[in-house]
Amino acid sequence: MKAVRVISSPDGGQVVIEDIPAPVAGPGQVLVRVHAAGLNRGEVIQAKELRTGNTITTGVEFAGEIAVVGDGVTGWHEGDRVMGRGRRCQAEFVLADPMALMPIPVDLSWIEAAAFPNVFITAHDALVVNGRLKGGESVLVNGASGGVAMAAIQIASLMGAKPVFAQSRSAAKLDKISQYGIDVAIDSSRDDQVETIMRATDGRGVDIIIDTVGGPVFEANLKSLAVQGRLVNIARLGAPTAQIDLTHLWMKRLHLIGVTFRTRSAQERLDCIQACARDMLPFLRAGRIRLPIDRTFAMTDIHAAHAYMNQDQHVGKIVLTLD
């Protein structure tokens, strides 16, 4: 089968399309024929940074149909349309744990389905599980035009958050995502984040911040939080380091939370998938979740897809197609 592979190199990983043996479903496993796979920034960064080690197959989310059901698996059948989160997904076939799969609603395309798993599972885990969102609380999403950020905006709105703030340094991007549940847009090229939030919340501050930017907005985030506010960091696209005035942490009794899948066990990852499926699939089936697709590329055009993501001009998901 064809797969996107990264070969380690002292100068950074080399991305190639290789023919490799298709995996075989063993007991308790499901083999999925992949029709589309999401592209995420983490895979692009990983490719750049792979300087040592074995060649890897990339990808963390997919949509396709079940080709083989392994012994002992119940609840799934050959031909079922499924989407899921896992590893080595940018390939013609992928092995999956049955608990990592979710049924694709009948009116969803392969491309749309491939855009759901990673961003919504990540955003749900950050906002609902770790952020402990309750209806009526306020939410700020930094770097709002990214896939996870756009998922977080929709989840916040669907779960009754009010108001939902979205911050970006691009007015054009904010305009494109204004329809996804944003109450207050913050254009950081001209608006002061802290002033905007305090004005909109009568000086109280925001309850939860979902942050993908990191260092450059860290101080503003602390100042923007309400008493017992929660700052949940899921990425550090601006910078991985920041200075902290512990007075803000102390006086407001703040909670600083980091989330990642890299240090979780296999069972913990499955628990995240199941929690998202429980809460979000009813909204997806009802058509209340939208999956904005910025652009698609054939899997064999993986270099063009990586180059496009590196331009940082996209709004929504980039998806690889295998049909």
N, C-alpha and C positions, 0 to 999 in steps of 0.2 A: 504494500500500500504506500501511497505518497504521504509524507508528513513534513511539517515545518520543523527543522532541526537547527540547533545552535552548536557550533563547533568551537571549543575554547581556543583562545589565542592570547599571547602576551599583550597584544594591542586591543583586546576586546573580542567578544564572540563574533563568529562569522555565521550569518543566517543563510541556510540553504534549504532546498527542497530535495529530500532523499527518498528513495524506495527502500522500505524496511519491511520485515515480516509483520503481518497483521497479528494482533494479540488473539489469544484463544480464551474463551470464557471457561473458567473453572467453577467448582462448586461455590454457590453464593455470589456469583458475579453475573453481570449482564454485559453483552457486547452490543454496542450501538453503532450503526452506520451513520456517520456524521454528514449532515447536509449544510450546516453553517456553524461557524465558531466565532465568538466575539474576540476582538483584539483589545487588550487593556494595556495601560501605560506600564504596569509592572513587568509585562513580558518584554516590552521594548527596552526598559532599563536593565532587566536581567540579561538580555542578549548583549548589550553594550559592556556589561561588567563581567561576563564569563571569561576569565583569563586563565583558569586552570580547571582541571576536572574532566569528566567524561562528557561526550556529546549528549545533549538532552533534546527531547521533543517538547515543544512549548504548548501553551494554551491552558486555560482554566475553566472555560465554559463552552457549552455546545448545545446544538439542537439536532435531532435526528430520529431515526426509527430503530426499534430494537431488532437486531438480527438474530441473536442467540440468547436464550435464557438458560443460565447454568443450573445444575442440579441444586435442589433445595430452595430455589427462589420462588416465592409466591407473590401474587398480585400484579405481575407483569407478564405480557405475552409478546411473542414475535409479531412485528408490525405496529406495535404501539408507538405513537408519536410522543417523544419525551424530550425534555431539556434538563440540563444538570450542570453541576459544578464539580470539578475534579482536577485531574492532571493529564498532561499529554493529549489535549483535546484537539489541537490543530493538526488533525490527521483524518484519513478516510474512515478509520474505525477507532473506537475508544472503549476501554474496559471501565465499567462503573459499578459501584456499590449500589444495590437496589434502593437504599435509603438516600442516595444522592440524586435520585431522579424525581422529576415532577412531570405530570401530564401536561401536554400543550393544549390550551383551549382550542376548540375546533376552528375558530375564525382567525387564528394567529398563524402567520407565515413562518417558515423556517428562519428567515432573517430576523423577524421580530422576536421569535422565541429565543434565539441565540443572544439577543441583547438583554435578556432579563436576568439570568441566574447570578452572575458575579456581582453586578452593581446593586441589585435589590437585596441579595443576601448580605452583602457588606454593609449597605446603608441600614437595613433593618437591625443587624447586630449592633451597629454603632448607636443608632437613635433609640430603638425600642428596648433592646436588651441591656446595653451598657449605659445609655443615656437615661433610661427609665422614664421615657416620655409618658406624660399623662395628658389627657384632653384638657385644653384650655391653657397649657403652658406655651411659652414663646420659644421659637427656634431660629437660630441664625445658621446659614450654610455658607461657608467661605468657598471661594473658587467654584462658583455655582454652576458653571457651564460644563463641568466634567460629568462623566456618566454616573459615578457614585453620588455626586452632589445632586444631580437632577433626580435621581432615585430618592435621595433623602428629602428633597423638597416635596415630592409627591407623597411620600409616606407621612411626613409631618402634617400635610394638609388633610390627608385621608384619616389620620388618627386624631384629628380635632385640635391640632396646635393653632395658636392664634396670639399674635401675628407670626407669620413666617417671613423672615428676612432672608434675602439672597444678596451676596456680595461678589462683585467681580470688578476687575479694572477695565473691562470692555463694555461700553454702553451698548454696542451692537449685539454682543452676546446676551446681555441682560434683556434686551428687547426681544430676542428670539425665544428666550425661556420664560417670558412673563406669563405665558398661558398655563404654566404647569403648577400653579398653586401658590405663587408669590404674592404676599401682601405689601411688602416694602422692599424695593430694589435699592441697593447701595452701590453706586458707581465710585469705586475707590480712587479713580483718577481725578475726581472733583469733590466727592462727599466725604465727610469725616464719619467714620464708622461709629465711634463712641457717641458723638453728638446726635447722629441720626437715630440710633437705638434708644438713647435716653429720652429724646424728644417723643418718640413713638410709644414709649412705655411709661411715660410720666415719671421718669427718673428712676424707675425700678431696675431696669436692666433685663437681659434676656436669660431664660432658664437654661437652655441647652445650646451649645455651639458645636456643630459638626465641621471640623477643620481639616482641610487638605493642603493648606499652604505652609503652615509651620512658623518658622522663625520671624519672618517679616510682619506677621499680624499677631504675634503672641501677646505682646503688651496690650494692644488694642482689644484683643479678645478678653483678657483678664479684666480690663476696665469696663467692658461691655456686659459682663455677667452680673446677674442678680445675686443676692445672698443665697448661698447653697446652690449656686449654679454649677453646671457640669460642662467642662470642656473636653470633648472627645476628639482625639487626634487620630486620623486614619492615614495621613500621608504628610510629607514634608517637601512639597514640590518647590516651595520658595527657598527654604533653607532648613537644615536639620537641627540647628542650634538656636538658642535664645537665652536672654537674661531674664530673671524673674525678680520682681519686687515682692518679697514674701509678705509684705503688709497687705497686699490685695488678697493673697491666699488666706491669711489669718483673719482679717476683718470680715471678709465675706463668707468664710467657711467653705471655700470652693473645693470642687472635686476635679482633679486632673486625671484623665483616663486615656490610656493608649490601647488601641485594638489592632490586631493583626492575626492572620491565619497561620503565619509561619511558625509560631511557637505553640500551636494547638495540636492536640492529639487527633488521630483520625476520627475518633468518636465525637470529640468536641466539634470538629468541622461538620460532621453529619447532623449534630444537634442544631447547628446554626441553619443548615439547609431546611431541616424540618420545621423549625420555628418560623422561618420566613414563609414557607409553604402554607403553614397553618393560618398565618395572619394576612398574607398578601394574595394568595391565589384566588380567594373569593372576589377581591377587587379586580384582579386581572380578568377573571371569567365574566365579570359584570361590565367590562369595558371601561372601568374607571381609572385604570393605569394606562398611561401612554408610553410607548417605547420609541423615542425619537432616534431615527437612524440618520447620521450625517452622511455616510458614504459606505459603499460596499466595494470589496476587491475580491477577485478570484484568489484562492489560496496560493496559486502559483505566482501571483503578483505580490508576494509578501514583502519584497523590498520596497515597492511603491507604497504599500500600506504603512510600513514603518516610517518611511520618509514623510508621509502625509501626517501621521500622528506627531512626529517631531516638529512639524511646523506650528503646532498648537493653535490652529485656527478652527478646529472642528467644534461643533456643538452637538452633543449627543454621542451615539455609539458608532464605532467603526466595526464592520462585520466582514468576515471572510466567508466566501461561498465555495462550496465544493461540488455543486451540480453543473 
